[in-house]
Amino acid sequence: SLLSIVLLAIHHFIFHENGYWANFLLLHEIALMPLEFVVVTLGLEQIMELTHKRENQAKISMIESVFFSESGSDMLLYLVSCDADKDVAELRSVMDVQPDWNNKQIKQARTAVKNITYEVDPSKIDFFGLHYHLSTRHGYFLKVIENPALSGHERFTELLLHIYHLWEELESRTDLYNLPKEEREYLCRSVNAVYRELAIEWMQNATDLLLHQPERLHHVIRTNPFK
């Protein structure tokens, strides 16, 4: 706008245009300056907000990827092997993420993974081994929960809280080898909640990578715990 005013003044000085029109255009430019400033400011704010969201999404995707490398994928691999459904055909089919999925297929997969029944066989679960796995990573889980980047990411935080609750339940029992049937069934309800949240989060992370960081998807597909 300032440049426009200067150019108008130069133009008027050189060509001696009608003073009325020059003044009119000059006033018009001045009147538009606040509006143009607002438009430019809003545009910059939107660009900065979009950049911030992308950076935050990249951080969350990295945190999730590290989580699955550190613990989540191993837990899923074990829980799938303990599933009450021996062949787990439906789950394996839904979780077979492909690099050429379109938005419709991604949406369908994210919906389907929430509608599956996640139930482990109480007779298959090694509660002592599960407790050992969670205990050796207890400090890591706490650090992840405290990470400020996850402040607005309720779904992943909910998963971590389910895991922490399961660890508390196992930690409070002295003999995990000789649990009564009722106790095993009770603990399996906590295991099933973790199983479900892990599967949903794995799918969310995999499809987020497919949408935003496809170059990182190959490792996720290669190490798919549902295959």
N, CA and C of each residue as an Amber inpcrd file, in Angstrom:
protein
   681
   0.8290000  -1.2000000   0.0000000   0.0000000   0.0000000   0.0000000
   0.8680000   1.2570000   0.0000000   1.9250000   1.2640000   0.8000000
   2.8230000   2.4180000   0.8440000   3.4870000   2.6130000  -0.5100000
   3.8590000   1.5100000  -1.1280000   4.4710000   1.5830000  -2.4490000
   3.4920000   2.1700000  -3.4660000   2.2150000   1.7730000  -3.3490000
   1.1910000   2.3010000  -4.2600000   1.0560000   3.8070000  -4.1240000
   1.0770000   4.3080000  -2.8840000   0.9660000   5.7520000  -2.6360000
   2.1420000   6.4920000  -3.2470000   3.3510000   5.9690000  -3.0650000
   4.5500000   6.5980000  -3.6280000   4.4700000   6.6440000  -5.1470000
   4.0360000   5.5140000  -5.7520000   3.9300000   5.4590000  -7.2110000
   2.8840000   6.4420000  -7.7220000   1.7730000   6.5710000  -7.0040000
   0.7540000   7.5440000  -7.4040000   1.2830000   8.9750000  -7.3480000
   2.0370000   9.2680000  -6.3150000   2.5980000  10.6100000  -6.1640000
   3.5750000  10.9210000  -7.2870000   4.4220000   9.9450000  -7.6300000
   5.3780000  10.1270000  -8.7200000   4.6400000  10.3180000 -10.0440000
   3.6080000   9.4590000 -10.2200000   2.8280000   9.5330000 -11.4490000
   2.1690000  10.9110000 -11.5890000   1.6420000  11.4310000 -10.5090000
   0.9880000  12.7320000 -10.5240000   2.0020000  13.8590000 -10.7990000
   3.1820000  13.7100000 -10.2080000   4.2280000  14.7360000 -10.3750000
   4.7000000  14.7950000 -11.8280000   4.8220000  13.6260000 -12.4440000
   5.3480000  13.5770000 -13.8130000   4.2920000  13.9870000 -14.8340000
   3.0830000  13.4120000 -14.6660000   2.0670000  13.5990000 -15.7160000
   1.0210000  14.6560000 -15.3740000   1.0800000  15.2020000 -14.1670000
   0.1590000  16.2610000 -13.7500000  -1.2980000  15.8940000 -14.0250000
  -1.7010000  14.6990000 -13.5270000  -3.0790000  14.2410000 -13.7210000
  -4.0320000  15.1360000 -12.9700000  -5.2640000  14.9920000 -13.2950000
  -6.3270000  15.6980000 -12.5990000  -6.1830000  15.4740000 -11.1060000
  -6.1120000  16.5740000 -10.3770000  -5.8880000  16.4650000  -8.9320000
  -6.9730000  15.7160000  -8.2050000  -8.2090000  15.8270000  -8.7020000
  -9.3340000  15.1590000  -8.0360000  -9.1430000  13.6430000  -8.0240000
  -8.8080000  13.0910000  -9.2290000  -8.6640000  11.6350000  -9.3120000
  -7.4310000  11.1370000  -8.5660000  -6.3860000  11.9270000  -8.6260000
  -5.1850000  11.5150000  -7.8910000  -5.4560000  11.4730000  -6.3970000
  -6.1290000  12.5140000  -5.9050000  -6.4630000  12.5460000  -4.4720000
  -7.4300000  11.4310000  -4.0960000  -8.3790000  11.1690000  -5.0250000
  -9.3540000  10.0990000  -4.7620000  -8.6590000   8.7490000  -4.6260000
  -7.7680000   8.4660000  -5.5820000  -7.0510000   7.1870000  -5.5470000
  -6.1290000   7.0950000  -4.3320000  -5.5300000   8.2400000  -3.9840000
  -4.6460000   8.2700000  -2.8280000  -5.4200000   7.9600000  -1.5490000
  -6.5810000   8.5860000  -1.3820000  -7.4270000   8.3420000  -0.2110000
  -7.9330000   6.8950000  -0.1960000  -8.2240000   6.3770000  -1.4070000
  -8.6890000   4.9910000  -1.5240000  -7.6220000   4.0150000  -1.0210000
  -6.3860000   4.2590000  -1.4330000  -5.2880000   3.3900000  -1.0000000
  -5.0840000   3.4670000   0.5110000  -5.1500000   4.6980000   1.0370000
  -4.9690000   4.8780000   2.4850000  -6.0800000   4.1650000   3.2580000
  -7.3220000   4.2720000   2.7400000  -8.4580000   3.6400000   3.4170000
  -8.3260000   2.1280000   3.4290000  -7.7120000   1.5580000   2.3870000
  -7.5860000   0.1030000   2.2850000  -6.4190000  -0.4520000   3.1100000
  -5.5150000   0.4110000   3.5430000  -4.3390000  -0.0570000   4.2650000
  -4.6720000  -0.9010000   5.4950000  -5.5980000  -0.4560000   6.3750000
  -5.9180000  -1.2950000   7.5490000  -6.4650000  -2.6620000   7.1630000
  -7.3360000  -2.6950000   6.1240000  -7.9170000  -3.9490000   5.6850000
  -6.8520000  -4.8840000   5.1320000  -5.9520000  -4.3330000   4.3190000
  -4.8800000  -5.1470000   3.7610000  -3.9620000  -5.6690000   4.8540000
  -3.7300000  -4.8440000   5.8630000  -2.8920000  -5.2640000   6.9880000
  -3.5300000  -6.4460000   7.7130000  -4.8480000  -6.3680000   7.9300000
  -5.5690000  -7.4540000   8.6120000  -5.5020000  -8.7360000   7.7950000
  -5.7290000  -8.5920000   6.4720000  -5.7080000  -9.7660000   5.5970000
  -4.3410000 -10.4300000   5.6080000  -3.2840000  -9.6200000   5.4890000
  -1.9160000 -10.1600000   5.4970000  -1.6090000 -10.8160000   6.8330000
  -2.0170000 -10.1520000   7.9350000  -1.7630000 -10.6990000   9.2750000
  -2.4660000 -12.0340000   9.4650000  -3.7460000 -12.0950000   9.0680000
  -4.5010000 -13.3480000   9.1970000  -3.8750000 -14.4530000   8.3540000
  -3.4270000 -14.0780000   7.1630000  -2.7800000 -15.0610000   6.3020000
  -1.5180000 -15.6260000   6.9260000  -0.7020000 -14.7440000   7.5040000
   0.5290000 -15.1850000   8.1690000   0.2160000 -16.0510000   9.3770000
  -0.8280000 -15.6790000  10.1380000  -1.2130000 -16.4640000  11.3090000
  -1.6560000 -17.8630000  10.9050000  -2.4130000 -17.9610000   9.8140000
  -2.8650000 -19.2610000   9.3510000  -1.6920000 -20.1270000   8.9020000
  -0.7460000 -19.5060000   8.2150000   0.4390000 -20.2420000   7.7730000
   1.2400000 -20.7350000   8.9760000   1.4170000 -19.8640000   9.9770000
   2.1620000 -20.2380000  11.1810000   1.4430000 -21.3340000  11.9540000
   0.1070000 -21.2290000  12.0270000  -0.6690000 -22.2500000  12.7450000
  -0.5760000 -23.5970000  12.0390000  -0.6690000 -23.5750000  10.7020000
  -0.5610000 -24.8100000   9.9270000   0.8220000 -25.4320000  10.0910000
   1.8590000 -24.5880000  10.0600000   3.2290000 -25.0740000  10.2490000
   3.3970000 -25.6850000  11.6330000   2.8280000 -25.0200000  12.6580000
   2.9140000 -25.5230000  14.0280000   2.2070000 -26.8710000  14.1530000
   1.0260000 -26.9950000  13.5210000   0.2760000 -28.2550000  13.5860000
   1.0580000 -29.3790000  12.9260000   1.6820000 -29.0770000  11.7960000
   2.4660000 -30.1020000  11.1020000   3.6760000 -30.5230000  11.9210000
   4.3370000 -29.5490000  12.5410000   5.4990000 -29.8660000  13.3740000
   5.0800000 -30.7010000  14.5780000   3.9400000 -30.3260000  15.1920000
   3.4580000 -31.0630000  16.3570000   3.0390000 -32.4790000  15.9720000
   2.3910000 -32.6140000  14.8010000   1.9860000 -33.9290000  14.3230000
   3.2100000 -34.8050000  14.0730000   4.2670000 -34.2020000  13.5290000
   5.4980000 -34.9500000  13.2810000   6.1160000 -35.4250000  14.5970000
   6.0790000 -34.5550000  15.6290000   6.6100000 -34.9320000  16.9450000
   5.8140000 -36.0860000  17.5430000   4.4750000 -35.9860000  17.4470000
   3.6170000 -37.0380000  18.0070000   3.8410000 -38.3560000  17.2690000
   3.9440000 -38.2880000  15.9450000   4.1950000 -39.5030000  15.1620000
   5.5180000 -40.1470000  15.5610000   6.5280000 -39.3130000  15.8230000
   7.8250000 -39.8410000  16.2410000   7.7290000 -40.4810000  17.6230000
   7.0350000 -39.8230000  18.5570000   6.8570000 -40.3730000  19.9060000
   6.1420000 -41.7170000  19.8360000   5.0920000 -41.7900000  19.0160000
   4.3340000 -43.0280000  18.8740000   5.1890000 -44.1270000  18.2450000
   5.9590000 -43.7660000  17.2200000   6.8100000 -44.7520000  16.5510000
   7.8400000 -45.3220000  17.5170000   8.4390000 -44.4390000  18.3310000
   9.4100000 -44.9040000  19.3370000   8.7120000 -45.7930000  20.3630000
   7.5040000 -45.4060000  20.7640000   6.7420000 -46.2120000  21.7280000
   6.5020000 -47.6230000  21.1970000   6.0880000 -47.7340000  19.9360000
   5.8320000 -49.0600000  19.3820000   7.1250000 -49.8560000  19.2090000
   8.2210000 -49.1860000  18.8830000   9.5120000 -49.8760000  18.7930000
   9.9880000 -50.3390000  20.1630000   9.7310000 -49.5210000  21.1800000
  10.1860000 -49.8020000  22.5420000   9.3430000 -50.8570000  23.2430000
   8.0320000 -50.8350000  22.9890000   7.1490000 -51.7080000  23.7640000
   5.8880000 -52.1320000  23.0190000   5.2240000 -51.1820000  22.3890000
   3.8940000 -51.4330000  21.8450000   3.8000000 -52.5910000  20.8700000
   4.7280000 -52.6830000  19.9290000   4.6750000 -53.7540000  18.9280000
   4.8900000 -55.1230000  19.5690000   5.8120000 -55.2050000  20.5270000
   6.0450000 -56.4750000  21.2290000   4.8030000 -56.9040000  22.0090000
   4.1510000 -55.9390000  22.6550000   2.9330000 -56.2540000  23.3950000
   1.8360000 -56.7330000  22.4540000   1.6880000 -56.0510000  21.3250000
   0.6640000 -56.4540000  20.3660000   0.9480000 -57.8430000  19.8080000
   2.2000000 -58.1030000  19.4720000   2.5800000 -59.4140000  18.9480000
   2.2190000 -60.5120000  19.9420000   2.4850000 -60.2570000  21.2230000
   2.1790000 -61.2350000  22.2680000   0.6730000 -61.3870000  22.4650000
  -0.0500000 -60.2610000  22.5160000  -1.4920000 -60.3090000  22.7580000
  -2.2430000 -60.9640000  21.5990000  -1.7800000 -60.7460000  20.3750000
  -2.3840000 -61.4260000  19.2270000  -2.2120000 -62.9320000  19.3600000
  -1.0650000 -63.3580000  19.8490000  -0.8200000 -64.7980000  20.0260000
  -1.6830000 -65.3950000  21.1310000  -2.1890000 -64.5370000  22.0320000
  -3.0360000 -65.0020000  23.1370000  -4.5190000 -64.7460000  22.8730000
  -4.8390000 -64.2660000  21.6780000  -6.2340000 -63.9370000  21.3600000
  -7.1170000 -65.1760000  21.4820000  -8.3270000 -64.9730000  21.9890000
  -9.2810000 -66.0770000  22.1510000  -9.6850000 -66.6590000  20.8030000
  -9.6330000 -65.8260000  19.7540000  -9.8890000 -66.2820000  18.3890000
  -8.5670000 -66.8030000  17.8300000  -8.4580000 -68.1030000  17.6240000
  -7.1710000 -68.7190000  17.3100000  -6.5150000 -68.1840000  16.0400000
  -7.2970000 -68.0180000  14.9660000  -6.6540000 -67.5650000  13.7230000
  -6.6670000 -66.0420000  13.5630000  -7.4720000 -65.3370000  14.3530000
  -7.5270000 -63.8760000  14.3470000  -7.6170000 -63.3330000  12.9120000
  -8.3960000 -64.0000000  12.0730000  -8.4450000 -63.6630000  10.6480000
  -8.9720000 -62.2510000  10.3990000 -10.0460000 -61.8780000  11.0990000
 -10.6360000 -60.5580000  10.8740000  -9.6560000 -59.4540000  11.2600000
  -9.0160000 -59.6150000  12.4150000  -8.0690000 -58.6060000  12.8820000
  -6.8920000 -58.4750000  11.9220000  -6.3390000 -59.5850000  11.4900000
  -5.1900000 -59.5580000  10.5750000  -5.5630000 -58.8770000   9.2520000
  -6.7920000 -59.1280000   8.7860000  -7.2410000 -58.5370000   7.5280000
  -7.3840000 -57.0230000   7.6490000  -8.0020000 -56.5700000   8.7330000
  -8.2140000 -55.1350000   8.9440000  -6.8870000 -54.4000000   9.1000000
  -5.9270000 -55.0170000   9.7870000  -4.6700000 -54.3420000  10.1060000
  -3.6100000 -54.4520000   9.0010000  -3.9880000 -54.9970000   7.8670000
  -3.0420000 -55.1620000   6.7590000  -2.9250000 -53.8520000   5.9780000
  -2.2640000 -52.8710000   6.5770000  -2.1160000 -51.5380000   5.9710000
  -1.2710000 -51.6220000   4.7040000  -1.7470000 -50.9450000   3.6630000
  -1.0470000 -50.9370000   2.3770000  -0.6490000 -49.5150000   1.9930000
   0.5130000 -49.3520000   1.3550000   0.9970000 -47.9940000   1.0070000
   0.1670000 -47.2810000  -0.0520000  -0.7050000 -48.0150000  -0.7740000
  -1.5070000 -47.3780000  -1.8220000  -2.9410000 -47.1020000  -1.3820000
  -3.2260000 -47.2010000  -0.0790000  -4.5760000 -46.9060000   0.4040000
  -4.9370000 -45.4560000   0.1090000  -6.2040000 -45.2350000  -0.2770000
  -6.7000000 -43.8710000  -0.4410000  -7.3970000 -43.4190000   0.8420000
  -7.8910000 -42.1910000   0.8440000  -8.5140000 -41.6410000   2.0530000
  -9.7230000 -42.4570000   2.5030000 -10.5040000 -42.9530000   1.5500000
 -11.6760000 -43.7540000   1.8880000 -11.2690000 -45.0470000   2.5870000
 -10.2540000 -45.7010000   2.0870000  -9.7840000 -46.9610000   2.6900000
  -9.2040000 -46.7190000   4.0830000  -8.5070000 -45.5930000   4.2520000
  -7.9560000 -45.2410000   5.5620000  -9.0820000 -45.0340000   6.5670000
 -10.0970000 -44.2990000   6.1570000 -11.2420000 -44.0400000   7.0390000
 -11.9510000 -45.3350000   7.4010000 -12.1370000 -46.2240000   6.4340000
 -12.7980000 -47.5050000   6.6850000 -11.9940000 -48.3560000   7.6690000
 -10.6730000 -48.3610000   7.5050000  -9.8140000 -49.1530000   8.3950000
  -9.8430000 -48.6030000   9.8200000  -9.8200000 -47.2770000   9.9580000
  -9.8580000 -46.6590000  11.2830000 -11.1750000 -46.9500000  11.9970000
 -12.2520000 -47.0550000  11.2250000 -13.5560000 -47.3900000  11.8120000
 -13.6180000 -48.8690000  12.1640000 -13.1490000 -49.7150000  11.2510000
 -13.2160000 -51.1660000  11.4460000 -12.4300000 -51.6220000  12.6660000
 -11.2560000 -51.0070000  12.9040000 -10.4090000 -51.4420000  14.0130000
 -11.0760000 -51.1810000  15.3650000 -12.0090000 -50.2240000  15.3950000
 -12.7170000 -49.9180000  16.6390000 -13.8850000 -50.8650000  16.8900000
 -14.3150000 -51.5740000  15.8510000 -15.4890000 -52.4320000  15.9640000
 -15.1490000 -53.9070000  16.1760000 -13.8610000 -54.2110000  16.2380000
 -13.4310000 -55.5930000  16.4610000 -13.4980000 -55.9190000  17.9550000
 -13.7800000 -57.1730000  18.2710000 -13.7750000 -57.6260000  19.6670000
 -12.3570000 -58.0450000  20.0480000 -11.8270000 -57.4290000  21.0750000
 -10.4740000 -57.7450000  21.5490000 -10.5850000 -58.5270000  22.8520000
 -10.2600000 -59.7870000  22.7650000 -10.4120000 -60.6500000  23.9460000
  -9.3160000 -61.7040000  23.9570000  -8.5370000 -61.7320000  25.0120000
  -7.4810000 -62.7370000  25.1440000  -8.0100000 -63.9430000  25.9080000
  -7.3670000 -65.0530000  25.7100000  -7.7010000 -66.2880000  26.4220000
  -6.9810000 -66.2740000  27.7720000  -7.7050000 -66.2590000  28.8990000
  -7.0600000 -66.1950000  30.2240000  -6.0530000 -67.3120000  30.4720000
  -6.2610000 -68.4420000  29.8300000  -5.3570000 -69.5770000  30.0530000
  -4.0300000 -69.4070000  29.3200000  -3.9790000 -68.4890000  28.3580000
  -2.7550000 -68.2930000  27.5700000  -1.8440000 -67.1990000  28.1280000
  -2.4030000 -66.3010000  28.9000000  -1.6430000 -65.1340000  29.3400000
  -0.6300000 -65.4800000  30.4250000   0.6040000 -65.0500000  30.2000000
   1.6620000 -65.1710000  31.2140000   1.7270000 -63.8290000  31.9510000
   1.0210000 -63.7540000  33.0730000   0.9400000 -62.4860000  33.7910000
   2.2940000 -62.0710000  34.3800000   3.1000000 -63.0470000  34.7570000
   4.4220000 -62.7190000  35.2870000   5.2870000 -62.0880000  34.2030000
   5.2800000 -62.6810000  33.0050000   6.0540000 -62.1350000  31.8870000
   5.5510000 -60.7610000  31.4620000   4.2320000 -60.5850000  31.4870000
   3.6460000 -59.2950000  31.1360000   4.0410000 -58.2290000  32.1580000
   4.0270000 -58.6200000  33.4330000   4.4330000 -57.6920000  34.4940000
   5.8990000 -57.3050000  34.3480000   6.7350000 -58.2880000  34.0110000
   8.1640000 -58.0150000  33.8350000   8.3750000 -57.0250000  32.6850000
   7.6750000 -57.2330000  31.5720000   7.8040000 -56.3300000  30.4140000
   7.4230000 -54.9000000  30.7990000   6.3110000 -54.7440000  31.4960000
   5.8490000 -53.4080000  31.8750000   6.7530000 -52.7760000  32.9270000
   7.2510000 -53.5720000  33.8550000   8.1000000 -53.0340000  34.9300000
   9.4290000 -52.5130000  34.3960000  10.0110000 -53.2220000  33.4350000
  11.3000000 -52.7920000  32.8880000  11.1630000 -51.5110000  32.0600000
   9.9370000 -51.1720000  31.6740000   9.7010000 -49.9670000  30.8760000
   8.8650000 -48.9390000  31.6320000   8.7230000 -49.1500000  32.9250000
   7.8730000 -48.2920000  33.7460000   8.3150000 -46.8280000  33.6980000
   9.6050000 -46.5950000  33.8680000  10.1480000 -45.2330000  33.8280000
   9.9440000 -44.5900000  32.4710000  10.1030000 -45.3760000  31.4240000
   9.9060000 -44.8580000  30.0680000   8.4610000 -44.4150000  29.8720000
   7.4980000 -45.2250000  30.3280000   6.0840000 -44.8680000  30.1880000
   5.7700000 -43.5580000  30.9110000   6.3260000 -43.3830000  32.0930000
   6.0780000 -42.1550000  32.8480000   6.6090000 -40.9330000  32.1050000
   7.7940000 -41.0610000  31.5090000   8.3700000 -39.9450000  30.7560000
   7.5040000 -39.5850000  29.5560000   6.9720000 -40.6100000  28.8920000
   6.1160000 -40.3540000  27.7290000   4.8430000 -39.6410000  28.1560000
   4.2340000 -40.0920000  29.2600000   3.0110000 -39.4660000  29.7630000
   3.2430000 -37.9960000  30.0830000   4.4320000 -37.6700000  30.6040000
   4.7450000 -36.3000000  31.0040000   5.1840000 -35.4170000  29.8450000
   5.3290000 -35.9780000  28.6530000   5.8010000 -35.2050000  27.5020000
   4.7700000 -34.1390000  27.1310000   5.1590000 -32.8520000  27.1460000
   4.2030000 -31.7690000  26.8440000   3.6400000 -31.8250000  25.4230000
   4.3350000 -32.4850000  24.5060000   3.8530000 -32.5750000  23.1280000
   2.5470000 -33.3590000  23.0400000   2.2510000 -34.1580000  24.0780000
   1.0410000 -34.9870000  24.0670000  -0.1230000 -34.3380000  24.7980000
   0.0280000 -33.0800000  25.1760000  -0.9920000 -32.4070000  25.9880000
  -2.3630000 -32.3940000  25.3210000  -2.4130000 -32.3180000  24.0010000
  -3.7010000 -32.2980000  23.3140000  -4.0230000 -33.5980000  22.6080000
  -3.2390000 -34.6380000  22.8960000  -3.3980000 -35.9210000  22.2060000
  -4.0060000 -36.9300000  23.1750000  -5.3080000 -36.7900000  23.4110000
  -5.9800000 -37.5590000  24.4630000  -5.9740000 -39.0560000  24.1950000
  -6.0810000 -39.4430000  22.9220000  -6.1920000 -40.8720000  22.5990000
  -4.9350000 -41.6360000  23.0330000  -3.7740000 -41.1020000  22.6910000
  -2.5270000 -41.7800000  23.0440000  -2.2980000 -41.7440000  24.5570000
  -2.6490000 -40.6370000  25.1830000  -2.5400000 -40.5310000  26.6400000
  -3.4360000 -41.5590000  27.3200000  -4.6330000 -41.7650000  26.7710000
  -5.5700000 -42.7610000  27.3130000  -4.9690000 -44.1620000  27.2360000
  -4.3010000 -44.4580000  26.1410000  -3.6340000 -45.7560000  25.9940000
  -2.5870000 -45.9450000  27.0910000  -1.7660000 -44.9330000  27.3030000
  -0.7160000 -45.0240000  28.3230000  -1.3030000 -45.2040000  29.7230000
  -2.4340000 -44.5580000  29.9790000  -3.0920000 -44.7050000  31.2800000
  -3.6330000 -46.1240000  31.4600000  -4.1510000 -46.7140000  30.3870000
  -4.6060000 -48.1140000  30.4440000  -3.4270000 -49.0360000  30.7710000
  -2.2910000 -48.7800000  30.1400000  -1.0930000 -49.5920000  30.3860000
  -0.6330000 -49.4200000  31.8320000  -0.6340000 -48.1930000  32.2990000
  -0.1960000 -47.9310000  33.6770000  -1.1400000 -48.6090000  34.6770000
  -2.4450000 -48.5720000  34.3950000  -3.4160000 -49.2270000  35.2730000
  -3.1740000 -50.7350000  35.3120000  -2.8770000 -51.3390000  34.1620000
  -2.5800000 -52.7760000  34.1210000  -1.3390000 -53.0770000  34.9400000
  -0.3230000 -52.2580000  34.8030000   0.9010000 -52.4560000  35.5970000
   0.5880000 -52.3850000  37.0990000  -0.2350000 -51.4200000  37.5080000
  -0.6200000 -51.3030000  38.9220000  -1.3280000 -52.5600000  39.4130000
  -2.2270000 -53.0800000  38.6040000  -2.9620000 -54.3000000  38.9780000
  -2.0000000 -55.4760000  39.1580000  -1.0610000 -55.6210000  38.2450000
  -0.1000000 -56.7280000  38.3270000   0.8880000 -56.5160000  39.4720000
   1.2960000 -55.2820000  39.6830000   2.2550000 -54.9500000  40.7330000
   1.7000000 -55.2440000  42.1190000   0.3930000 -55.1390000  42.2720000
  -0.2300000 -55.3070000  43.5980000  -0.4250000 -56.7710000  43.9840000
  -0.0700000 -57.6970000  43.1040000  -0.2560000 -59.1300000  43.3950000
   1.0910000 -59.7930000  43.6190000   1.1360000 -60.6380000  44.6370000
   2.4150000 -61.2380000  45.0500000   2.7810000 -62.4880000  44.2660000
   1.7890000 -63.2330000  43.8000000   2.0640000 -64.4840000  43.0840000
   1.2930000 -64.4960000  41.7700000   1.9520000 -64.1100000  40.7040000
   1.2950000 -64.0340000  39.4010000   1.2940000 -65.3820000  38.6700000
   1.9830000 -66.3800000  39.2580000   1.9950000 -67.7100000  38.6570000
   0.7760000 -68.5280000  39.0600000   0.2790000 -68.2880000  40.2580000
  -0.8060000 -69.1170000  40.7930000  -2.0320000 -68.2690000  41.1320000
  -2.5920000 -67.6640000  40.1300000  -3.7640000 -66.8280000  40.3230000
  -5.0380000 -67.6680000  40.2100000  -6.0080000 -67.4210000  41.0770000
  -7.3050000 -68.1000000  40.9350000  -7.9590000 -67.7370000  39.6090000
  -8.8730000 -68.5550000  39.1520000  -9.5450000 -68.3320000  37.8860000
 -10.2210000 -66.9620000  37.8390000 -10.8780000 -66.5820000  38.9310000
 -11.5780000 -65.2950000  38.9850000 -10.6070000 -64.1340000  38.8290000
  -9.4370000 -64.2740000  39.4480000  -8.4160000 -63.2200000  39.3580000
  -7.8730000 -63.1020000  37.9330000  -7.6460000 -64.2400000  37.2960000
  -7.1420000 -64.2260000  35.9160000  -8.1500000 -63.5500000  34.9870000
  -9.4130000 -63.8800000  35.1710000 -10.4570000 -63.2890000  34.3320000
 -10.5860000 -61.7890000  34.5900000 -10.4390000 -61.3940000  35.8640000
 -10.5030000 -59.9750000  36.2040000  -9.3430000 -59.2130000  35.5600000
  -8.1450000 -59.7540000  35.6690000  -6.9760000 -59.1000000  35.0780000
  -7.0610000 -59.0680000  33.5550000  -7.6930000 -60.0790000  32.9720000
  -7.8130000 -60.1130000  31.5160000  -8.6840000 -58.9840000  30.9950000
  -9.5900000 -58.4950000  31.8180000 -10.3940000 -57.3530000  31.3820000
  -9.5060000 -56.1140000  31.1940000  -8.5210000 -55.9500000  32.0690000
  -7.5560000 -54.8460000  31.9050000  -6.6570000 -55.0940000  30.6970000
  -6.2750000 -56.3560000  30.5050000  -5.4460000 -56.7120000  29.3500000
  -6.2070000 -56.4380000  28.0570000  -7.4890000 -56.7870000  28.0210000
  -8.3020000 -56.5610000  26.8240000  -8.4110000 -55.0680000  26.4920000
  -8.5330000 -54.2280000  27.5270000  -8.6140000 -52.7750000  27.3140000
  -7.3120000 -52.2640000  26.6910000  -6.1700000 -52.7500000  27.1910000
  -4.8720000 -52.3640000  26.6310000  -4.7430000 -52.8710000  25.1950000
  -5.1520000 -54.1130000  24.9780000  -5.1150000 -54.7360000  23.6520000
  -5.8700000 -53.8750000  22.6360000  -7.0860000 -53.4800000  22.9880000
  -7.9240000 -52.6860000  22.0890000  -7.2910000 -51.3230000  21.7900000
  -6.8530000 -50.6290000  22.8480000  -6.2780000 -49.2930000  22.6550000
  -4.9700000 -49.3530000  21.8730000  -4.1850000 -50.3940000  22.1000000
  -2.9360000 -50.5670000  21.3500000  -3.2140000 -50.7450000  19.8600000
  -4.2050000 -51.5870000  19.5400000  -4.5240000 -51.8490000  18.1380000
  -5.0320000 -50.5850000  17.4460000  -5.9190000 -49.8520000  18.1210000
  -6.4580000 -48.6200000  17.5430000  -5.3500000 -47.5980000  17.3180000
  -4.4590000 -47.4740000  18.2960000  -3.3740000 -46.4870000  18.1760000
  -2.3640000 -46.9030000  17.1090000  -2.1240000 -48.2090000  17.0000000
  -1.2060000 -48.6770000  15.9540000  -1.7470000 -48.3090000  14.5830000
  -3.0440000 -48.5430000  14.3750000  -3.6640000 -48.1970000  13.0930000
  -3.6170000 -46.6870000  12.8540000  -3.8980000 -45.9110000  13.8830000
  -3.8800000 -44.4590000  13.7460000  -2.4860000 -43.9730000  13.3620000
  -1.4840000 -44.5070000  14.0280000  -0.1110000 -44.0900000  13.7440000
   0.3140000 -44.4930000  12.3350000  -0.0180000 -45.7260000  11.9510000
   0.3600000 -46.2190000  10.6230000  -0.2820000 -45.3860000   9.5250000
  -1.5680000 -45.0630000   9.6790000  -2.2540000 -44.2890000   8.6420000
  -1.8580000 -42.8140000   8.6710000  -1.4890000 -42.2920000   9.8520000
  -0.9480000 -40.9290000   9.9140000   0.3560000 -40.8450000   9.1210000
   1.1940000 -41.8590000   9.2720000   2.4530000 -41.8930000   8.5180000
   2.1700000 -42.0090000   7.0190000   1.1800000 -42.8120000   6.6670000
   0.8200000 -42.9640000   5.2600000   0.3900000 -41.6300000   4.6550000
  -0.3390000 -40.8350000   5.4360000  -0.8390000 -39.5580000   4.9500000
   0.2270000 -38.4590000   4.9390000   1.0770000 -38.4440000   5.9660000
   1.9680000 -37.2960000   6.1580000   3.4650000 -37.6110000   6.0040000
   3.8640000 -38.8480000   6.2760000   5.2770000 -39.2120000   6.1790000
   5.4120000 -40.6020000   5.5470000   4.9690000 -40.7690000   4.3150000
   4.9520000 -42.1010000   3.6850000   6.3190000 -42.7650000   3.6050000
   7.3810000 -41.9730000   3.6550000   8.7290000 -42.5610000   3.5920000
   9.0520000 -43.3950000   4.8300000   8.3090000 -43.1660000   5.9180000
   8.5360000 -43.9190000   7.1560000   7.6030000 -45.1210000   7.2950000
   6.7030000 -45.2940000   6.3360000   5.6900000 -46.3440000   6.4490000
   6.2660000 -47.7390000   6.2120000   7.3150000 -47.8430000   5.4000000
   7.8690000 -49.1530000   5.0550000   8.2500000 -49.9470000   6.2970000
   8.9010000 -49.2950000   7.2460000   9.3140000 -49.9870000   8.4760000
   8.0960000 -50.4890000   9.2580000   7.0370000 -49.6830000   9.3140000
   5.8270000 -50.0680000  10.0480000   5.1800000 -51.2950000   9.4150000
   5.0970000 -51.3030000   8.0810000   4.5090000 -52.4320000   7.3760000
   5.3710000 -53.6840000   7.5450000   6.6820000 -53.5040000   7.4740000
   7.6050000 -54.6590000   7.5740000   7.5420000 -55.2930000   8.9590000
   7.2980000 -54.4750000   9.9970000   7.2820000 -54.9850000  11.3780000
   5.8510000 -55.1120000  11.9150000   4.8630000 -55.1590000  11.0100000
   3.4570000 -55.2590000  11.4140000   3.2370000 -56.4440000  12.3610000
   2.8350000 -56.1930000  13.6060000   2.6860000 -57.2850000  14.5810000
   1.4440000 -58.1430000  14.3430000   0.6100000 -57.7600000  13.3930000
  -0.6200000 -58.5110000  13.1300000  -0.4560000 -59.5190000  11.9850000
   0.7010000 -59.5190000  11.3410000   0.9090000 -60.4610000  10.2340000
   1.1780000 -61.8580000  10.7580000
